[in-house]
Amino acid sequence: MQKIEHIGIAVKNLEESNLRFAKLLNTTHYKTEKVSSEGVLTSFFQLGDMKIELLQAINESSPIHRFIESKGEGIHHIAFAVENVNAELKRLKDAGFDAIHDTPKQGADNKIIAFLHPKSTHGVLTEICSEQS
Ligand code: ZN
C-alpha cells in the first residue's frame, strides 16, 4: 500500500453535497463521473495528494442506495493506492482477507479497483486502486 488515495462518502444528493463540500474544503470538485456498473454518480475533490469522492446512488440496486438505507449518509470506504491491483489483491486474499470481487474492475477516475469485504477489515470497506495503464 502506498498511501490513502481517497475517502469515499455516501450522499443522498450529489449536487447539494458538492456545494456543501466545496464550502467545507474551500475548493470545487474537479470532475463528476457516472459509473453505471456500480450504479453511482461520483464527484471528486483534490485535497493535497489525496481526494474526497462523493457517491450518490443512481438506482435502487446501487450499493450506495443500500448503504444509505441501512446506515445513512457518511463515510463509505477508504481507498489505498497500490502499485499493482492484481498483485495486491492476491497478497491480501492469501493473507486471509475477503475480496468482494475476485478480479479487479474498472472504477471511477480512470482507476482499476478492487474491494475487500468490511467483515475482514473491522468494519471498514476497503478499496485498493491503481491508475489504469
Ligand atoms: Zn472509491
Backbone and ligand atoms as CSV (ligand in chain L), in Angstrom:
chain,resi,resn,atom,element,x,y,z
A,1,MET,N,N,0.847,-1.194,0.000
A,1,MET,CA,C,0.000,0.000,0.000
A,1,MET,C,C,0.885,1.246,0.000
A,2,GLN,N,N,0.516,2.230,-0.786
A,2,GLN,CA,C,1.359,3.422,-0.919
A,2,GLN,C,C,0.876,4.589,-0.055
A,3,LYS,N,N,-0.427,4.816,-0.074
A,3,LYS,CA,C,-0.986,5.945,0.689
A,3,LYS,C,C,-2.497,5.838,0.613
A,4,ILE,N,N,-3.192,6.668,1.388
A,4,ILE,CA,C,-4.633,6.783,1.187
A,4,ILE,C,C,-4.839,7.589,-0.086
A,5,GLU,N,N,-5.518,6.992,-1.050
A,5,GLU,CA,C,-5.744,7.658,-2.335
A,5,GLU,C,C,-6.978,8.554,-2.237
A,6,HIS,N,N,-8.048,7.993,-1.646
A,6,HIS,CA,C,-9.243,8.812,-1.415
A,6,HIS,C,C,-10.113,8.207,-0.330
A,7,ILE,N,N,-11.021,9.023,0.171
A,7,ILE,CA,C,-12.055,8.555,1.095
A,7,ILE,C,C,-13.377,8.735,0.379
A,8,GLY,N,N,-14.186,7.674,0.358
A,8,GLY,CA,C,-15.486,7.714,-0.312
A,8,GLY,C,C,-16.593,8.008,0.688
A,9,ILE,N,N,-17.442,8.955,0.345
A,9,ILE,CA,C,-18.529,9.372,1.232
A,9,ILE,C,C,-19.860,9.214,0.495
A,10,ALA,N,N,-20.762,8.453,1.112
A,10,ALA,CA,C,-22.082,8.227,0.509
A,10,ALA,C,C,-22.987,9.416,0.811
A,11,VAL,N,N,-23.605,9.960,-0.236
A,11,VAL,CA,C,-24.500,11.108,-0.066
A,11,VAL,C,C,-25.823,10.840,-0.795
A,12,LYS,N,N,-26.857,11.538,-0.340
A,12,LYS,CA,C,-28.174,11.353,-0.965
A,12,LYS,C,C,-28.308,12.193,-2.231
A,13,ASN,N,N,-27.729,13.390,-2.204
A,13,ASN,CA,C,-27.897,14.320,-3.316
A,13,ASN,C,C,-26.541,14.920,-3.666
A,14,LEU,N,N,-25.992,14.502,-4.798
A,14,LEU,CA,C,-24.624,14.899,-5.162
A,14,LEU,C,C,-24.507,16.412,-5.366
A,15,GLU,N,N,-25.529,16.976,-5.978
A,15,GLU,CA,C,-25.480,18.410,-6.275
A,15,GLU,C,C,-25.387,19.240,-4.986
A,16,GLU,N,N,-26.254,18.915,-4.036
A,16,GLU,CA,C,-26.213,19.626,-2.748
A,16,GLU,C,C,-24.897,19.369,-2.026
A,17,SER,N,N,-24.450,18.135,-2.068
A,17,SER,CA,C,-23.226,17.762,-1.356
A,17,SER,C,C,-22.002,18.422,-1.965
A,18,ASN,N,N,-22.002,18.566,-3.295
A,18,ASN,CA,C,-20.887,19.258,-3.949
A,18,ASN,C,C,-20.753,20.686,-3.423
A,19,LEU,N,N,-21.889,21.353,-3.247
A,19,LEU,CA,C,-21.868,22.729,-2.738
A,19,LEU,C,C,-21.379,22.753,-1.302
A,20,ARG,N,N,-21.888,21.805,-0.501
A,20,ARG,CA,C,-21.522,21.774,0.912
A,20,ARG,C,C,-20.030,21.454,1.086
A,21,PHE,N,N,-19.537,20.467,0.337
A,21,PHE,CA,C,-18.122,20.092,0.464
A,21,PHE,C,C,-17.203,21.152,-0.144
A,22,ALA,N,N,-17.681,21.883,-1.143
A,22,ALA,CA,C,-16.887,22.993,-1.690
A,22,ALA,C,C,-16.653,24.044,-0.604
A,23,LYS,N,N,-17.695,24.300,0.207
A,23,LYS,CA,C,-17.535,25.242,1.315
A,23,LYS,C,C,-16.606,24.682,2.377
A,24,LEU,N,N,-16.808,23.405,2.704
A,24,LEU,CA,C,-16.009,22.767,3.742
A,24,LEU,C,C,-14.527,22.753,3.376
A,25,LEU,N,N,-14.239,22.314,2.152
A,25,LEU,CA,C,-12.848,22.104,1.738
A,25,LEU,C,C,-12.236,23.355,1.115
A,26,ASN,N,N,-13.085,24.327,0.826
A,26,ASN,CA,C,-12.664,25.569,0.187
A,26,ASN,C,C,-12.031,25.319,-1.181
A,27,THR,N,N,-12.605,24.384,-1.905
A,27,THR,CA,C,-12.198,24.105,-3.282
A,27,THR,C,C,-13.385,23.441,-3.976
A,28,THR,N,N,-13.439,23.545,-5.304
A,28,THR,CA,C,-14.566,22.931,-6.002
A,28,THR,C,C,-14.174,21.564,-6.546
A,29,HIS,N,N,-15.166,20.717,-6.773
A,29,HIS,CA,C,-14.873,19.390,-7.310
A,29,HIS,C,C,-14.325,19.541,-8.731
A,30,TYR,N,N,-13.426,18.641,-9.106
A,30,TYR,CA,C,-12.804,18.789,-10.425
A,30,TYR,C,C,-13.404,17.865,-11.472
A,31,LYS,N,N,-14.227,16.911,-11.022
A,31,LYS,CA,C,-14.924,16.107,-12.021
A,31,LYS,C,C,-16.141,15.417,-11.430
A,32,THR,N,N,-17.076,15.105,-12.306
A,32,THR,CA,C,-18.232,14.288,-11.958
A,32,THR,C,C,-18.238,13.134,-12.951
A,33,GLU,N,N,-18.517,11.951,-12.454
A,33,GLU,CA,C,-18.450,10.787,-13.341
A,33,GLU,C,C,-19.483,9.756,-12.935
A,34,LYS,N,N,-20.183,9.212,-13.927
A,34,LYS,CA,C,-21.141,8.150,-13.648
A,34,LYS,C,C,-20.458,6.804,-13.851
A,35,VAL,N,N,-20.600,5.902,-12.868
A,35,VAL,CA,C,-20.095,4.533,-13.026
A,35,VAL,C,C,-21.317,3.619,-13.032
A,36,SER,N,N,-21.805,3.338,-14.232
A,36,SER,CA,C,-23.069,2.611,-14.356
A,36,SER,C,C,-23.003,1.229,-13.733
A,37,SER,N,N,-21.851,0.555,-13.869
A,37,SER,CA,C,-21.722,-0.803,-13.333
A,37,SER,C,C,-21.903,-0.831,-11.820
A,38,GLU,N,N,-21.607,0.281,-11.141
A,38,GLU,CA,C,-21.774,0.349,-9.688
A,38,GLU,C,C,-23.049,1.100,-9.298
A,39,GLY,N,N,-23.740,1.617,-10.300
A,39,GLY,CA,C,-24.959,2.368,-10.010
A,39,GLY,C,C,-24.712,3.645,-9.240
A,40,VAL,N,N,-23.591,4.321,-9.551
A,40,VAL,CA,C,-23.270,5.543,-8.809
A,40,VAL,C,C,-22.907,6.714,-9.710
A,41,LEU,N,N,-23.210,7.880,-9.195
A,41,LEU,CA,C,-22.717,9.135,-9.736
A,41,LEU,C,C,-21.700,9.632,-8.721
A,42,THR,N,N,-20.500,9.973,-9.192
A,42,THR,CA,C,-19.438,10.350,-8.262
A,42,THR,C,C,-18.926,11.751,-8.589
A,43,SER,N,N,-18.365,12.393,-7.593
A,43,SER,CA,C,-17.605,13.623,-7.845
A,43,SER,C,C,-16.339,13.562,-7.004
A,44,PHE,N,N,-15.312,14.271,-7.458
A,44,PHE,CA,C,-14.006,14.213,-6.796
A,44,PHE,C,C,-13.496,15.601,-6.448
A,45,PHE,N,N,-12.947,15.699,-5.242
A,45,PHE,CA,C,-12.270,16.904,-4.770
A,45,PHE,C,C,-10.816,16.536,-4.511
A,46,GLN,N,N,-9.896,17.351,-5.012
A,46,GLN,CA,C,-8.476,17.128,-4.736
A,46,GLN,C,C,-8.113,17.833,-3.446
A,47,LEU,N,N,-7.380,17.147,-2.595
A,47,LEU,CA,C,-7.010,17.718,-1.301
A,47,LEU,C,C,-5.569,17.310,-1.043
A,48,GLY,N,N,-4.610,18.219,-1.349
A,48,GLY,CA,C,-3.214,17.800,-1.275
A,48,GLY,C,C,-2.996,16.661,-2.248
A,49,ASP,N,N,-2.402,15.563,-1.765
A,49,ASP,CA,C,-2.173,14.446,-2.684
A,49,ASP,C,C,-3.219,13.348,-2.507
A,50,MET,N,N,-4.327,13.678,-1.843
A,50,MET,CA,C,-5.415,12.700,-1.781
A,50,MET,C,C,-6.724,13.351,-2.212
A,51,LYS,N,N,-7.776,12.550,-2.247
A,51,LYS,CA,C,-9.050,13.026,-2.773
A,51,LYS,C,C,-10.204,12.655,-1.855
A,52,ILE,N,N,-11.268,13.387,-2.011
A,52,ILE,CA,C,-12.549,13.016,-1.425
A,52,ILE,C,C,-13.458,12.642,-2.594
A,53,GLU,N,N,-14.074,11.469,-2.505
A,53,GLU,CA,C,-15.009,11.009,-3.524
A,53,GLU,C,C,-16.406,11.013,-2.928
A,54,LEU,N,N,-17.321,11.751,-3.522
A,54,LEU,CA,C,-18.723,11.700,-3.094
A,54,LEU,C,C,-19.457,10.734,-4.007
A,55,LEU,N,N,-20.319,9.917,-3.429
A,55,LEU,CA,C,-21.043,8.914,-4.209
A,55,LEU,C,C,-22.540,9.020,-3.957
A,56,GLN,N,N,-23.291,9.149,-5.052
A,56,GLN,CA,C,-24.743,9.155,-4.965
A,56,GLN,C,C,-25.280,7.986,-5.779
A,57,ALA,N,N,-26.270,7.273,-5.235
A,57,ALA,CA,C,-26.879,6.158,-5.962
A,57,ALA,C,C,-27.669,6.673,-7.152
A,58,ILE,N,N,-27.637,5.929,-8.266
A,58,ILE,CA,C,-28.478,6.317,-9.402
A,58,ILE,C,C,-29.641,5.351,-9.588
A,59,ASN,N,N,-29.668,4.292,-8.794
A,59,ASN,CA,C,-30.837,3.404,-8.817
A,59,ASN,C,C,-30.916,2.632,-7.496
A,60,GLU,N,N,-32.000,1.902,-7.318
A,60,GLU,CA,C,-32.226,1.275,-6.015
A,60,GLU,C,C,-31.394,0.023,-5.799
A,61,SER,N,N,-30.796,-0.513,-6.859
A,61,SER,CA,C,-29.933,-1.686,-6.659
A,61,SER,C,C,-28.479,-1.276,-6.423
A,62,SER,N,N,-28.224,0.025,-6.433
A,62,SER,CA,C,-26.873,0.520,-6.162
A,62,SER,C,C,-26.448,0.188,-4.734
A,63,PRO,N,N,-25.191,-0.251,-4.561
A,63,PRO,CA,C,-24.692,-0.480,-3.201
A,63,PRO,C,C,-24.782,0.780,-2.331
A,64,ILE,N,N,-24.702,1.952,-2.953
A,64,ILE,CA,C,-24.796,3.203,-2.192
A,64,ILE,C,C,-26.228,3.410,-1.687
A,65,HIS,N,N,-27.193,3.022,-2.495
A,65,HIS,CA,C,-28.579,3.104,-2.033
A,65,HIS,C,C,-28.773,2.216,-0.804
A,66,ARG,N,N,-28.276,0.984,-0.882
A,66,ARG,CA,C,-28.435,0.047,0.244
A,66,ARG,C,C,-27.673,0.546,1.475
A,67,PHE,N,N,-26.499,1.108,1.259
A,67,PHE,CA,C,-25.697,1.632,2.369
A,67,PHE,C,C,-26.448,2.743,3.096
A,68,ILE,N,N,-26.990,3.697,2.340
A,68,ILE,CA,C,-27.688,4.833,2.958
A,68,ILE,C,C,-28.971,4.374,3.648
A,69,GLU,N,N,-29.655,3.391,3.034
A,69,GLU,CA,C,-30.862,2.849,3.675
A,69,GLU,C,C,-30.548,2.287,5.059
A,70,SER,N,N,-29.421,1.585,5.182
A,70,SER,CA,C,-29.150,0.933,6.466
A,70,SER,C,C,-28.343,1.808,7.421
A,71,LYS,N,N,-27.455,2.651,6.898
A,71,LYS,CA,C,-26.570,3.411,7.793
A,71,LYS,C,C,-26.704,4.910,7.696
A,72,GLY,N,N,-27.382,5.384,6.670
A,72,GLY,CA,C,-27.457,6.828,6.452
A,72,GLY,C,C,-26.228,7.331,5.710
A,73,GLU,N,N,-26.184,8.631,5.463
A,73,GLU,CA,C,-25.046,9.211,4.762
A,73,GLU,C,C,-23.793,9.103,5.636
A,74,GLY,N,N,-22.631,9.147,4.997
A,74,GLY,CA,C,-21.395,9.144,5.777
A,74,GLY,C,C,-20.265,8.427,5.069
A,75,ILE,N,N,-19.190,8.216,5.797
A,75,ILE,CA,C,-18.006,7.567,5.211
A,75,ILE,C,C,-18.369,6.159,4.764
A,76,HIS,N,N,-18.092,5.884,3.504
A,76,HIS,CA,C,-18.466,4.607,2.900
A,76,HIS,C,C,-17.268,3.682,2.733
A,77,HIS,N,N,-16.132,4.229,2.264
A,77,HIS,CA,C,-14.941,3.394,2.107
A,77,HIS,C,C,-13.667,4.230,2.153
A,78,ILE,N,N,-12.562,3.537,2.404
A,78,ILE,CA,C,-11.240,4.155,2.315
A,78,ILE,C,C,-10.504,3.433,1.187
A,79,ALA,N,N,-9.893,4.214,0.312
A,79,ALA,CA,C,-9.183,3.637,-0.827
A,79,ALA,C,C,-7.682,3.861,-0.684
A,80,PHE,N,N,-6.931,2.786,-0.844
A,80,PHE,CA,C,-5.478,2.850,-0.787
A,80,PHE,C,C,-4.907,2.712,-2.198
A,81,ALA,N,N,-3.940,3.569,-2.506
A,81,ALA,CA,C,-3.231,3.431,-3.776
A,81,ALA,C,C,-2.244,2.278,-3.659
A,82,VAL,N,N,-2.194,1.451,-4.675
A,82,VAL,CA,C,-1.232,0.350,-4.718
A,82,VAL,C,C,-0.544,0.364,-6.084
A,83,GLU,N,N,0.599,-0.285,-6.125
A,83,GLU,CA,C,1.354,-0.330,-7.383
A,83,GLU,C,C,0.613,-1.163,-8.436
A,84,ASN,N,N,0.116,-2.318,-7.994
A,84,ASN,CA,C,-0.483,-3.274,-8.925
A,84,ASN,C,C,-1.671,-3.944,-8.232
A,85,VAL,N,N,-2.866,-3.625,-8.689
A,85,VAL,CA,C,-4.072,-4.112,-8.001
A,85,VAL,C,C,-4.143,-5.647,-8.022
A,86,ASN,N,N,-3.805,-6.240,-9.151
A,86,ASN,CA,C,-3.861,-7.706,-9.239
A,86,ASN,C,C,-2.958,-8.369,-8.209
A,87,ALA,N,N,-1.708,-7.901,-8.145
A,87,ALA,CA,C,-0.744,-8.490,-7.216
A,87,ALA,C,C,-1.150,-8.241,-5.770
A,88,GLU,N,N,-1.636,-7.038,-5.493
A,88,GLU,CA,C,-2.016,-6.689,-4.121
A,88,GLU,C,C,-3.265,-7.460,-3.697
A,89,LEU,N,N,-4.201,-7.630,-4.619
A,89,LEU,CA,C,-5.411,-8.397,-4.297
A,89,LEU,C,C,-5.043,-9.840,-3.968
A,90,LYS,N,N,-4.118,-10.404,-4.722
A,90,LYS,CA,C,-3.669,-11.767,-4.443
A,90,LYS,C,C,-2.996,-11.827,-3.069
A,91,ARG,N,N,-2.113,-10.866,-2.787
A,91,ARG,CA,C,-1.446,-10.846,-1.491
A,91,ARG,C,C,-2.462,-10.799,-0.354
A,92,LEU,N,N,-3.479,-9.943,-0.506
A,92,LEU,CA,C,-4.467,-9.765,0.563
A,92,LEU,C,C,-5.332,-11.012,0.725
A,93,LYS,N,N,-5.716,-11.619,-0.393
A,93,LYS,CA,C,-6.518,-12.857,-0.308
A,93,LYS,C,C,-5.704,-13.968,0.341
A,94,ASP,N,N,-4.437,-14.049,-0.030
A,94,ASP,CA,C,-3.552,-15.059,0.586
A,94,ASP,C,C,-3.399,-14.811,2.087
A,95,ALA,N,N,-3.497,-13.530,2.486
A,95,ALA,CA,C,-3.353,-13.181,3.901
A,95,ALA,C,C,-4.667,-13.345,4.666
A,96,GLY,N,N,-5.725,-13.792,3.960
A,96,GLY,CA,C,-6.967,-14.119,4.651
A,96,GLY,C,C,-8.068,-13.077,4.563
A,97,PHE,N,N,-7.858,-12.040,3.763
A,97,PHE,CA,C,-8.915,-11.039,3.608
A,97,PHE,C,C,-9.937,-11.517,2.571
A,98,ASP,N,N,-11.196,-11.107,2.788
A,98,ASP,CA,C,-12.266,-11.473,1.852
A,98,ASP,C,C,-12.417,-10.394,0.794
A,99,ALA,N,N,-12.257,-10.783,-0.471
A,99,ALA,CA,C,-12.443,-9.836,-1.564
A,99,ALA,C,C,-13.915,-9.818,-1.962
A,100,ILE,N,N,-14.431,-8.635,-2.301
A,100,ILE,CA,C,-15.807,-8.557,-2.794
A,100,ILE,C,C,-15.846,-8.981,-4.262
A,101,HIS,N,N,-14.832,-8.577,-5.014
A,101,HIS,CA,C,-14.723,-9.018,-6.406
A,101,HIS,C,C,-13.464,-9.876,-6.521
A,102,ASP,N,N,-13.578,-10.969,-7.234
A,102,ASP,CA,C,-12.418,-11.852,-7.346
A,102,ASP,C,C,-11.364,-11.318,-8.292
A,103,THR,N,N,-11.813,-10.496,-9.242
A,103,THR,CA,C,-10.845,-9.861,-10.134
A,103,THR,C,C,-11.090,-8.354,-10.115
A,104,PRO,N,N,-10.024,-7.564,-10.253
A,104,PRO,CA,C,-10.172,-6.111,-10.260
A,104,PRO,C,C,-11.070,-5.640,-11.404
A,105,LYS,N,N,-11.660,-4.478,-11.236
A,105,LYS,CA,C,-12.552,-3.958,-12.263
A,105,LYS,C,C,-12.308,-2.476,-12.495
A,106,GLN,N,N,-12.955,-1.965,-13.535
A,106,GLN,CA,C,-12.851,-0.545,-13.879
A,106,GLN,C,C,-13.629,0.282,-12.858
A,107,GLY,N,N,-12.978,1.282,-12.282
A,107,GLY,CA,C,-13.667,2.182,-11.361
A,107,GLY,C,C,-13.704,3.595,-11.909
A,108,ALA,N,N,-14.153,4.524,-11.085
A,108,ALA,CA,C,-14.187,5.924,-11.498
A,108,ALA,C,C,-12.766,6.482,-11.526
A,109,ASP,N,N,-12.595,7.657,-12.136
A,109,ASP,CA,C,-11.345,8.404,-12.090
A,109,ASP,C,C,-10.192,7.636,-12.736
A,110,ASN,N,N,-10.530,6.856,-13.785
A,110,ASN,CA,C,-9.501,6.146,-14.550
A,110,ASN,C,C,-8.683,5.175,-13.708
A,111,LYS,N,N,-9.355,4.460,-12.818
A,111,LYS,CA,C,-8.684,3.547,-11.901
A,111,LYS,C,C,-9.127,2.103,-12.129
A,112,ILE,N,N,-8.205,1.199,-11.851
A,112,ILE,CA,C,-8.537,-0.214,-11.693
A,112,ILE,C,C,-8.700,-0.432,-10.195
A,113,ILE,N,N,-9.795,-1.049,-9.805
A,113,ILE,CA,C,-10.111,-1.119,-8.376
A,113,ILE,C,C,-10.516,-2.528,-7.944
A,114,ALA,N,N,-10.419,-2.780,-6.652
A,114,ALA,CA,C,-10.988,-3.984,-6.044
A,114,ALA,C,C,-11.352,-3.622,-4.611
A,115,PHE,N,N,-12.382,-4.298,-4.100
A,115,PHE,CA,C,-12.839,-4.022,-2.734
A,115,PHE,C,C,-12.651,-5.248,-1.846
A,116,LEU,N,N,-12.306,-4.976,-0.593
A,116,LEU,CA,C,-12.285,-6.021,0.435
A,116,LEU,C,C,-13.543,-5.890,1.270
A,117,HIS,N,N,-14.096,-7.018,1.658
A,117,HIS,CA,C,-15.318,-7.009,2.452
A,117,HIS,C,C,-15.034,-6.461,3.845
A,118,PRO,N,N,-15.917,-5.573,4.341
A,118,PRO,CA,C,-15.668,-4.966,5.664
A,118,PRO,C,C,-15.637,-5.977,6.809
A,119,LYS,N,N,-16.207,-7.163,6.597
A,119,LYS,CA,C,-16.189,-8.119,7.709
A,119,LYS,C,C,-14.768,-8.632,7.979
A,120,SER,N,N,-13.870,-8.499,6.999
A,120,SER,CA,C,-12.488,-8.937,7.246
A,120,SER,C,C,-11.556,-7.761,7.556
A,121,THR,N,N,-12.126,-6.540,7.631
A,121,THR,CA,C,-11.293,-5.353,7.913
A,121,THR,C,C,-11.908,-4.499,9.031
A,122,HIS,N,N,-12.450,-5.153,10.022
A,122,HIS,CA,C,-13.004,-4.457,11.199
A,122,HIS,C,C,-14.023,-3.382,10.834
A,123,GLY,N,N,-14.845,-3.701,9.828
A,123,GLY,CA,C,-15.945,-2.798,9.507
A,123,GLY,C,C,-15.622,-1.709,8.500
A,124,VAL,N,N,-14.384,-1.683,8.014
A,124,VAL,CA,C,-14.004,-0.646,7.043
A,124,VAL,C,C,-14.022,-1.232,5.631
A,125,LEU,N,N,-14.978,-0.780,4.822
A,125,LEU,CA,C,-14.970,-1.181,3.425
A,125,LEU,C,C,-13.702,-0.601,2.807
A,126,THR,N,N,-12.859,-1.482,2.275
A,126,THR,CA,C,-11.526,-1.083,1.832
A,126,THR,C,C,-11.382,-1.288,0.325
A,127,GLU,N,N,-10.951,-0.238,-0.338
A,127,GLU,CA,C,-10.709,-0.293,-1.781
A,127,GLU,C,C,-9.208,-0.216,-2.008
A,128,ILE,N,N,-8.725,-0.974,-2.967
A,128,ILE,CA,C,-7.357,-0.762,-3.445
A,128,ILE,C,C,-7.466,-0.323,-4.902
A,129,CYS,N,N,-6.606,0.576,-5.313
A,129,CYS,CA,C,-6.729,1.091,-6.672
A,129,CYS,C,C,-5.380,1.486,-7.231
A,130,SER,N,N,-5.287,1.422,-8.547
A,130,SER,CA,C,-4.114,1.956,-9.222
A,130,SER,C,C,-4.551,2.616,-10.515
A,131,GLU,N,N,-3.728,3.526,-11.003
A,131,GLU,CA,C,-4.013,4.188,-12.269
A,131,GLU,C,C,-4.106,3.124,-13.352
A,132,GLN,N,N,-5.066,3.311,-14.239
A,132,GLN,CA,C,-5.173,2.395,-15.349
A,132,GLN,C,C,-3.993,2.633,-16.284
A,133,SER,N,N,-3.338,1.547,-16.702
A,133,SER,CA,C,-2.169,1.757,-17.564
A,133,SER,C,C,-2.532,1.514,-19.015
L,1,ZN,ZN,ZN,-13.552,4.814,-4.168
